[in-house]
């Protein structure tokens, strides 16, 4: 019973992790990335509030949760 619940939670975390990685913009986006890079340096005050920064935090958190759940499920 516990194993089934943890497996479902891990599946949901896996989907959130995949979507958060796919929604992030690439670091080398060609010309638009160069223009965006200039805008980031000019408007750098709100860099921590940008969507990419929030997605990076979500990605880190869900990756840690995914790894912990994987270890727990391996031990069970």
Secondary structure, DSSP 8 states (H G I E B T S, - for coil): -HHHHHHHHHHHHHHHHHHHHHHS--S--THHHHHHHHHHHHTGGGGGGSHHHHHHHHHHHHHHHHHHHHHHHHH-
